[in-house]
C-alpha cells in the first residue's frame, strides 16, 4: 500500500474525497464530502482472527465487485466526534467496519504487510437529500456507500 494516497470524485452529485495514510502502528482513512475530518472511529481486530472471503459476484450484476464481509470479531471504538442521530451513528459504524475490512483484506492479498494494524476512519458525509424517516438506507445512502468503497479499493490497490 502507498504511504499516502488521495482520490476525489463526484458521487451522486457530491464531491467526495478519500485519503489513506499508513503509519507504523495504524492506517488512517478519511472520507469527506464536507472538507473536514468528521467523526473518528478506530476499527481493530486481532491478527490471529481470520478474515472472511469476499462473496462471489452476483450474476445479475457481474460488473459490481462484491465487498468482503466484516468479521464478527471486529471492534469499533469512537475516538472523536459523534453522529447527530442513532441512524447516522449506525451508518458511520457501517462505513468504518467495511473500510477496515477492505484495508485488511487487500493488504493481506498484497503480501506487503503481514500485521493487521488498527484502521482509524474519519467520516464527514453531506446530509442525504432524501428524508430519512426510518432506519432504512436511502438510495442515495447506498450509492454513496458503494462509491466510497470503490474509491477506497482503488486507492489501496495502487502500487
C-alpha positions, 0 to 999 in steps of 0.5 A: 500500500502507498504511504499516502494516497488521495482520490476525489470524485463526484458521487451522486452529485457530491464531491467526495474525497478519500485519503489513506495514510499508513503509519507504523502502528495504524492506517488512517482513512478519511472520507469527506464530502464536507472538507473536514475530518468528521467523526473518528472511529478506530476499527481493530481486530486481532491478527490471529482472527481470520478474515472472511472471503469476499462473496462471489459476484452476483450474476445479475450484476457481474460488473459490481465487485462484491465487498468482503464481509466484516468479521464478527470479531471486529471492534469499533471504538469512537475516538472523536466526534459523534453522529447527530442521530442513532441512524447516522451513528449506525451508518458511520459504524457501517462505513468504518467496519467495511473500510477496515475490512477492505484495508485488511483484506487487500493488504493481506492479498498484497503480501506487503504487510503481514500485521493487521494494524488498527484502521482509524476512519474519519467520516464527514458525509453531506446530509442525504437529500432524501428524508430519512424517516426510518432506519432504512438506507436511502438510495442515495445512502447506498450509492454513496456507500458503494462509491466510497468503497470503490474509491477506497479499493482503488486507492489501496490497490495502487502500487 
